[in-house]
Amino acid sequence: MKILSYRILLKKEAEGGYTVIVPLLPGCVTYGDTIEEAIKMAKEAIQLYIESLQEHGEEIPTEEETMEYTLTVEI
């Protein structure tokens, strides 16, 4: 068994709860009422996404060569 790590982005929604996006996995988006639930849902969504890739014989993307940087701009 291989262990993979994925970066997730949590966005607090105005109506409450958190939307979660997995940038490396296009279309892998989920939601939770709390941060804890959102993270749990993200883990499940990632696992299902990877299972689907495996079933279709597609390559599983990894974060190994991904770099992250936050830019600040003035407006």
N, CA, C and O atoms as a DFTB+ gen file, in Angstrom:
300 C
 N C O
     1  1       0.851      -1.181       0.000
     2  2       0.000       0.000       0.000
     3  2       0.891       1.237       0.000
     4  3       1.859       1.322       0.755
     5  1       0.549       2.188      -0.855
     6  2       1.295       3.435      -0.966
     7  2       0.511       4.544      -0.268
     8  3      -0.715       4.596      -0.368
     9  1       1.201       5.415       0.427
    10  2       0.556       6.547       1.097
    11  2       0.818       7.803       0.270
    12  3       1.965       8.142      -0.021
    13  1      -0.257       8.481      -0.101
    14  2      -0.163       9.706      -0.883
    15  2      -0.707      10.872      -0.068
    16  3      -1.619      10.703       0.741
    17  1      -0.145      12.046      -0.285
    18  2      -0.614      13.260       0.388
    19  2      -1.140      14.232      -0.660
    20  3      -0.544      14.392      -1.725
    21  1      -2.254      14.876      -0.351
    22  2      -2.842      15.857      -1.250
    23  2      -3.148      17.140      -0.492
    24  3      -3.643      17.115       0.635
    25  1      -2.846      18.250      -1.129
    26  2      -3.135      19.566      -0.577
    27  2      -4.614      19.853      -0.813
    28  3      -5.136      19.591      -1.896
    29  1      -5.284      20.386       0.195
    30  2      -6.696      20.765       0.059
    31  2      -6.851      22.240       0.408
    32  3      -6.085      22.794       1.197
    33  1      -7.848      22.855      -0.192
    34  2      -8.177      24.246       0.113
    35  2      -9.577      24.284       0.696
    36  3     -10.517      23.743       0.114
    37  1      -9.713      24.923       1.844
    38  2     -11.021      25.057       2.491
    39  2     -11.479      26.504       2.374
    40  3     -10.738      27.433       2.696
    41  1     -12.708      26.680       1.909
    42  2     -13.273      28.029       1.771
    43  2     -14.509      28.127       2.649
    44  3     -15.466      27.370       2.484
    45  1     -14.478      29.070       3.585
    46  2     -15.636      29.292       4.464
    47  2     -16.746      29.915       3.624
    48  3     -16.534      30.914       2.936
    49  1     -17.928      29.313       3.688
    50  2     -19.065      29.787       2.900
    51  2     -19.910      30.763       3.716
    52  3     -20.047      30.605       4.929
    53  1     -20.474      31.770       3.053
    54  2     -21.280      32.800       3.715
    55  2     -22.481      32.196       4.436
    56  3     -22.863      32.674       5.505
    57  1     -23.085      31.144       3.860
    58  2     -24.257      30.515       4.478
    59  2     -23.869      29.496       5.540
    60  3     -24.736      28.873       6.152
    61  1     -22.566      29.326       5.761
    62  2     -22.071      28.385       6.761
    63  2     -21.409      27.189       6.108
    64  3     -21.686      26.862       4.954
    65  1     -20.549      26.554       6.843
    66  2     -19.847      25.381       6.346
    67  2     -18.637      25.737       5.506
    68  3     -18.275      26.903       5.356
    69  1     -18.021      24.695       4.963
    70  2     -16.775      24.844       4.235
    71  2     -16.796      24.004       2.961
    72  3     -17.120      22.817       2.981
    73  1     -16.446      24.649       1.862
    74  2     -16.245      23.932       0.606
    75  2     -14.772      23.549       0.540
    76  3     -13.895      24.342       0.884
    77  1     -14.513      22.324       0.092
    78  2     -13.144      21.834      -0.010
    79  2     -12.839      21.518      -1.467
    80  3     -13.623      20.861      -2.152
    81  1     -11.691      21.996      -1.926
    82  2     -11.220      21.744      -3.285
    83  2      -9.870      21.034      -3.184
    84  3      -9.033      21.380      -2.350
    85  1      -9.675      20.041      -4.040
    86  2      -8.385      19.342      -4.135
    87  2      -7.774      19.792      -5.464
    88  3      -8.122      19.242      -6.509
    89  1      -6.869      20.781      -5.451
    90  2      -6.369      21.372      -6.690
    91  2      -5.772      20.375      -7.689
    92  3      -5.931      20.548      -8.898
    93  1      -5.104      19.363      -7.214
    94  2      -4.445      18.416      -8.120
    95  2      -5.424      17.456      -8.784
    96  3      -5.089      16.840      -9.796
    97  1      -6.626      17.321      -8.232
    98  2      -7.610      16.378      -8.765
    99  2      -8.804      17.170      -9.313
   100  3      -9.720      17.498      -8.559
   101  1      -8.803      17.479     -10.613
   102  2      -9.865      18.300     -11.204
   103  2     -11.258      17.751     -10.902
   104  3     -11.532      16.568     -11.105
   105  1     -12.126      18.630     -10.415
   106  2     -13.496      18.238     -10.116
   107  2     -13.684      17.583      -8.766
   108  3     -14.807      17.235      -8.402
   109  1     -12.616      17.409      -8.019
   110  2     -12.718      16.795      -6.688
   111  2     -13.034      17.906      -5.686
   112  3     -12.144      18.578      -5.165
   113  1     -14.339      18.072      -5.434
   114  2     -14.840      19.132      -4.558
   115  2     -15.846      18.506      -3.602
   116  3     -16.635      17.646      -3.992
   117  1     -15.811      18.945      -2.348
   118  2     -16.765      18.432      -1.371
   119  2     -17.103      19.539      -0.381
   120  3     -16.675      20.680      -0.554
   121  1     -17.864      19.210       0.649
   122  2     -18.370      20.207       1.578
   123  2     -18.545      19.569       2.953
   124  3     -18.824      18.375       3.069
   125  1     -18.377      20.385       3.990
   126  2     -18.663      19.940       5.346
   127  2     -19.169      21.098       6.175
   128  3     -18.812      22.249       5.926
   129  1     -20.004      20.801       7.166
   130  2     -20.548      21.853       8.035
   131  2     -19.489      22.447       8.961
   132  3     -19.572      23.614       9.342
   133  1     -18.496      21.638       9.319
   134  2     -17.393      22.092      10.179
   135  2     -16.080      21.790       9.466
   136  3     -16.052      21.042       8.489
   137  1     -14.998      22.375       9.961
   138  2     -13.687      22.089       9.375
   139  2     -13.381      20.595       9.478
   140  3     -12.888      19.987       8.528
   141  1     -13.674      20.020      10.626
   142  2     -13.394      18.591      10.832
   143  2     -14.172      17.730       9.842
   144  3     -13.622      16.801       9.250
   145  1     -15.461      18.046       9.666
   146  2     -16.283      17.282       8.730
   147  2     -15.805      17.494       7.293
   148  3     -15.782      16.552       6.502
   149  1     -15.426      18.726       6.957
   150  2     -14.941      19.025       5.610
   151  2     -13.678      18.232       5.303
   152  3     -13.529      17.717       4.195
   153  1     -12.775      18.127       6.259
   154  2     -11.547      17.354       6.068
   155  2     -11.869      15.871       5.906
   156  3     -11.297      15.197       5.049
   157  1     -12.784      15.367       6.727
   158  2     -13.201      13.968       6.620
   159  2     -13.812      13.699       5.242
   160  3     -13.508      12.689       4.608
   161  1     -14.669      14.604       4.789
   162  2     -15.305      14.451       3.481
   163  2     -14.273      14.537       2.354
   164  3     -14.394      13.844       1.344
   165  1     -13.265      15.385       2.530
   166  2     -12.211      15.511       1.520
   167  2     -11.430      14.205       1.395
   168  3     -11.121      13.767       0.287
   169  1     -11.114      13.587       2.525
   170  2     -10.391      12.322       2.490
   171  2     -11.197      11.263       1.743
   172  3     -10.654      10.519       0.926
   173  1     -12.488      11.203       2.026
   174  2     -13.354      10.240       1.348
   175  2     -13.436      10.541      -0.157
   176  3     -13.378       9.626      -0.979
   177  1     -13.571      11.817      -0.510
   178  2     -13.656      12.212      -1.919
   179  2     -12.373      11.852      -2.665
   180  3     -12.427      11.378      -3.800
   181  1     -11.225      12.073      -2.033
   182  2      -9.938      11.732      -2.648
   183  2      -9.841      10.231      -2.867
   184  3      -9.435       9.782      -3.939
   185  1     -10.211       9.456      -1.859
   186  2     -10.148       8.000      -1.984
   187  2     -11.039       7.515      -3.132
   188  3     -10.616       6.667      -3.918
   189  1     -12.259       8.037      -3.240
   190  2     -13.166       7.643      -4.313
   191  2     -12.636       8.079      -5.683
   192  3     -12.767       7.348      -6.665
   193  1     -12.054       9.243      -5.741
   194  2     -11.482       9.763      -6.988
   195  2     -10.367       8.836      -7.462
   196  3     -10.311       8.466      -8.635
   197  1      -9.478       8.463      -6.535
   198  2      -8.357       7.587      -6.882
   199  2      -8.861       6.203      -7.296
   200  3      -8.340       5.614      -8.243
   201  1      -9.861       5.685      -6.598
   202  2     -10.445       4.388      -6.970
   203  2     -10.971       4.436      -8.405
   204  3     -10.787       3.488      -9.168
   205  1     -11.618       5.527      -8.766
   206  2     -12.150       5.681     -10.117
   207  2     -11.013       5.707     -11.143
   208  3     -11.106       5.079     -12.198
   209  1      -9.942       6.437     -10.825
   210  2      -8.787       6.474     -11.723
   211  2      -8.225       5.067     -11.927
   212  3      -7.922       4.672     -13.052
   213  1      -8.090       4.319     -10.839
   214  2      -7.554       2.963     -10.918
   215  2      -8.456       2.058     -11.760
   216  3      -7.967       1.277     -12.577
   217  1      -9.769       2.165     -11.560
   218  2     -10.718       1.340     -12.310
   219  2     -10.647       1.617     -13.804
   220  3     -10.900       0.728     -14.617
   221  1     -10.302       2.847     -14.165
   222  2     -10.224       3.231     -15.573
   223  2      -8.795       3.154     -16.120
   224  3      -8.541       3.551     -17.257
   225  1      -7.868       2.645     -15.313
   226  2      -6.483       2.488     -15.753
   227  2      -5.755       3.794     -15.988
   228  3      -4.802       3.850     -16.765
   229  1      -6.201       4.843     -15.318
   230  2      -5.574       6.156     -15.490
   231  2      -4.482       6.384     -14.442
   232  3      -4.484       5.763     -13.379
   233  1      -3.562       7.276     -14.759
   234  2      -2.463       7.615     -13.854
   235  2      -2.988       8.381     -12.635
   236  3      -3.883       9.217     -12.751
   237  1      -2.422       8.084     -11.482
   238  2      -2.803       8.770     -10.243
   239  2      -1.848       9.951     -10.038
   240  3      -0.651       9.745      -9.841
   241  1      -2.363      11.179     -10.081
   242  2      -1.496      12.342      -9.875
   243  2      -0.974      12.394      -8.439
   244  3      -1.664      11.996      -7.501
   245  1       0.239      12.883      -8.285
   246  2       0.815      13.057      -6.950
   247  2       1.337      14.480      -6.799
   248  3       1.551      15.191      -7.781
   249  1       1.533      14.872      -5.562
   250  2       2.017      16.218      -5.244
   251  2       3.544      16.290      -5.223
   252  3       4.101      17.329      -4.868
   253  1       4.229      15.213      -5.593
   254  2       5.684      15.133      -5.441
   255  2       6.441      16.289      -6.068
   256  3       7.420      16.762      -5.492
   257  1       6.015      16.754      -7.232
   258  2       6.746      17.833      -7.903
   259  2       5.989      19.156      -7.862
   260  3       6.262      20.055      -8.658
   261  1       5.046      19.276      -6.943
   262  2       4.248      20.491      -6.822
   263  2       4.885      21.432      -5.809
   264  3       5.270      21.018      -4.715
   265  1       4.988      22.694      -6.183
   266  2       5.474      23.719      -5.263
   267  2       4.317      24.675      -5.006
   268  3       3.438      24.846      -5.850
   269  1       4.328      25.282      -3.855
   270  2       3.267      26.218      -3.515
   271  2       3.884      27.536      -3.087
   272  3       4.884      27.571      -2.370
   273  1       3.276      28.606      -3.535
   274  2       3.729      29.940      -3.177
   275  2       2.503      30.836      -3.114
   276  3       1.615      30.727      -3.960
   277  1       2.443      31.706      -2.141
   278  2       1.335      32.644      -2.020
   279  2       1.825      34.024      -2.423
   280  3       2.806      34.526      -1.874
   281  1       1.148      34.630      -3.372
   282  2       1.492      35.978      -3.824
   283  2       0.587      36.999      -3.153
   284  3      -0.599      36.750      -2.938
   285  1       1.150      38.128      -2.830
   286  2       0.384      39.237      -2.276
   287  2       0.413      40.377      -3.294
   288  3       1.475      40.740      -3.801
   289  1      -0.759      40.936      -3.585
   290  2      -0.843      42.052      -4.539
   291  2      -1.599      43.200      -3.885
   292  3      -2.437      42.994      -3.007
   293  1      -1.289      44.395      -4.325
   294  2      -2.007      45.576      -3.844
   295  2      -3.092      45.914      -4.857
   296  3      -2.873      45.847      -6.066
   297  1      -4.271      46.279      -4.344
   298  2      -5.346      46.701      -5.250
   299  2      -5.894      48.042      -4.809
   300  3      -6.807      48.574      -5.440
